[in-house]
Amino acid sequence: MDKLFIHDLKIETIIGCLAWERKVRQTVIFDFEIDYDCKAAAVSDELNDALDYSGFAKTVSEFAANSKFKLIETLAEQTAALIMQRFKLNKVYLKLTKPGAIPNARAVAVSIERSPDAGSPDAAQRNPGK
């Protein structure tokens, strides 16, 4: 499977559990690895046959900028669900980083991998512990 990468997509949003975090916008950084069959686009050289990564970035940016989740885990999960559905993706790996979240560390981050069947009961039975 081919892959499309988007690195260091920086977005200002409300994120965090502390009172001060609910009042200020903080930077979060998204990294994506998207399973994507690019053969049709490579052959045709037409944008209509490609994943619109500009539209993808705009969708993620608007969603995250307007969100007010407390946890980066929730923002990651909700973002993955949105892009999986909107862009009809087979699989996405998403890493969400929150710089300066704790003292003496550059950042905290969460990474998730999602596919359309990852949330179904059948998938949980096939992949116990996931």
N, C-alpha and C positions, 0 to 999 in steps of 0.2 A: 504494500500500500504506500502511496505517495504521502507526503506530509507537507503542510503549510505551517510556517512559524510566524508568530507575531511576538516580538520581544519588547519589554519595557514600555507598555502602554500605561502612561501616568494619568491618573484621574484624581481630582479633588472631590472629597465626599465627607459626609458625616459618618463616622465609624468609631465605635468604642462604647464601653460600659460606664466609664467614669463621667461625672457631671460635666466637667470641663470639655470632655470629648463630644458631648451632645450639643455643644455650642459653637464649635469651630470646625472648619473643613480641614481634613488631613489628606495627604497624598497616599494613595495606594497604587501599587504597580502590578499590572497583569502581564503574564507570559502565557502564550497559547501554543500548543502543538496539536494540529488538527489533521486527522486522517482524512485524506482528500485525494480522489482519483483525478489527477490533472491531465490525463491523456487527451481527452476531448479538447480541452483548451489549448494544449500544446500543438495539436494537429491543426485546429482551426485558426488559432491566433486571434480569437474573438473573445471579447470581454464577457459576452453573454454565456459562454461556455465555461467560464472561470468562476471561482468563489470570489465574490465582491469583498475583498478584504478591507476596502475603504468603508463600505457599508457595514461590515462586521465591526470594525473599530468604532464607528459612529454609534451603532446599536449598544455596544458594551459601555462606551463612554457616557451616553445619555442615561442608560439604566443605572449605572453606578453613581454618577453625579447626583441623581435624584433620589437615591436610596438613603435610608437612615438606619441601617442595621447596626446592631451592637457588636456582633461577632464577624470576624473575617470568614469563618466557616460558613455562615449563612449567606454572606455576599457571594462567596465562591459558588456555593450550591445553586443559588437562585440565578446567578449569571450563566452557569453551565446549562441549566434547564431552559433558559430563554434562548440561548444561541443554538442548542441542540434542536429545538423546535423551529425556530425562525429560519435557520439555514440548512435544515434537514441533514445534519451531520451524522456520520457513522460512529465517530468516537472523537472525544476532545480531552486533552490533558490541559489543565489550567493550574497555574501557580499564581497565588495572590500574596503579595508582600506588603507589609505595613512597616515602613521605616520608622525607627525611633520609638517603637512601642514599649520597649523595656530598657532600663538603664544598662549601660555597658554592653549592649548588643546593637549591631548595625540595624537589624530588622527582625521581625518575626514573619513567618510565612506558612501558608497551608497549600498543599497541592492535592488535586483530585483528578480522577480520570472517570469519565462518564461515557456511556453508550446508551442507545435507546432502550435496551432491555435491562439496564443495570438496576433499575428500581422495581422491576417486576418480581412477584413472589417466586416465579420459576427461576429467575436469575439468582436469587438468594439461595435457593436450594442447590443450584449448580455450583455456586461459589460461596460455600459457607465461610463465615468470618469476614466477608466483604460488605 
